[in-house]
């Protein structure tokens, strides 16, 4: 076997990114995926004509690695309205990005979500981060996001009514213990581009990456159960050996195969999907729970962003829950009760399609999780790692880790 051949375990964004870079560099590549499809945690299922992403996810178009690796035009990206509807004291208050929606931004300046001083501090933070190179953001001293917001001078009301539900839905933890580096990174990305969905679901992203590989490169239903040196034993008993092995699974799966990998704490989320005869909100906008009570952290209507998410004449509502131990019917009924206070009796006509309970949604990133910002990708000669836990828990971080592993392999060839 040629020395320029690699076996990659895992067909998530990291593994596919690594495979594409190795293929471009002249390596033979085979990708083994345990599940029935590619994408890892970025998957989309079709249920009764609806497109259900596995957990509420979005693509930030400013992600630099995505700009390098993806064809946005082919993804047919559909943007969210740049802002949010914040539910507070029985009413919805619209908060808009004043740079992208000036008139709505001026109106939002007088909303009770935060003071005018808070909004000026948002502008100051935005200006500073837009002028800060990305690598410098990841070199800044780490603290928790909660401490970073306090140090920026934001009021308790602004934190509780906007930042906690907004960032809690991104980091999947409501205490805002995530590293300030990650906070500044995502704030910079939100400020630099659109928040969007591929028109036919988030799985278009891994599918586009896989389309850049020769046919037959990715094999699904191929679960690796043991790693011995550079030999892989599969669940069906087959063994495969290669000069280069890349573990591109998530940290939990990698830790089962390799003692050197520590399984981090994980942030979980539950997404509930409802079919609705009409949209409760016409705008393609994120709705935040500014009151802080009840199970709902945020919700959106993906079919308002892209009509492909629902069959004609119907709408898809996605509700995200963070830090709530309830499951099943108990959680659904609690969510419905809160939705009724938002939208009234119309939600009685909503049909529950599915709930996704995702226990391993994101690696926890409390400080010093991102110190260093980039963790080593080589374990020993011929054995490499990639995944968002090697960089940062984001679509961008996963793809960067795949490229870094490929560059290390090419550099040692």
Secondary structure as UniProt FT lines:
FT   STRAND          5..9
FT   HELIX           13..24
FT   TURN            25..26
FT   STRAND          28..33
FT   TURN            40..41
FT   STRAND          44..47
FT   TURN            48..49
FT   STRAND          50..53
FT   STRAND          59..60
FT   TURN            61..62
FT   HELIX           64..69
FT   HELIX           72..75
FT   STRAND          77..79
FT   STRAND          83..88
FT   TURN            89..90
FT   STRAND          91..96
FT   TURN            98..100
FT   HELIX           102..108
FT   TURN            109..110
FT   TURN            112..113
FT   HELIX           116..130
FT   HELIX           134..137
FT   TURN            138..139
FT   HELIX           145..151
FT   TURN            152..153
FT   HELIX           156..158
FT   HELIX           159..163
FT   HELIX           164..171
FT   TURN            174..175
FT   STRAND          178..179
FT   HELIX           180..192
FT   STRAND          195..198
FT   TURN            199..200
FT   HELIX           203..210
FT   TURN            211..212
FT   TURN            215..216
FT   STRAND          218..220
FT   STRAND          224..228
FT   TURN            229..230
FT   STRAND          231..234
FT   TURN            235..236
FT   STRAND          239..241
FT   STRAND          244..247
FT   HELIX           251..257
FT   TURN            259..260
FT   STRAND          266..276
FT   STRAND          286..289
FT   STRAND          296..300
FT   HELIX           302..305
FT   HELIX           307..309
FT   TURN            312..313
FT   STRAND          315..321
FT   HELIX           328..343
FT   HELIX           344..349
FT   STRAND          351..363
FT   TURN            367..370
FT   STRAND          378..380
FT   TURN            381..382
FT   STRAND          383..385
FT   HELIX           388..390
FT   HELIX           395..412
//
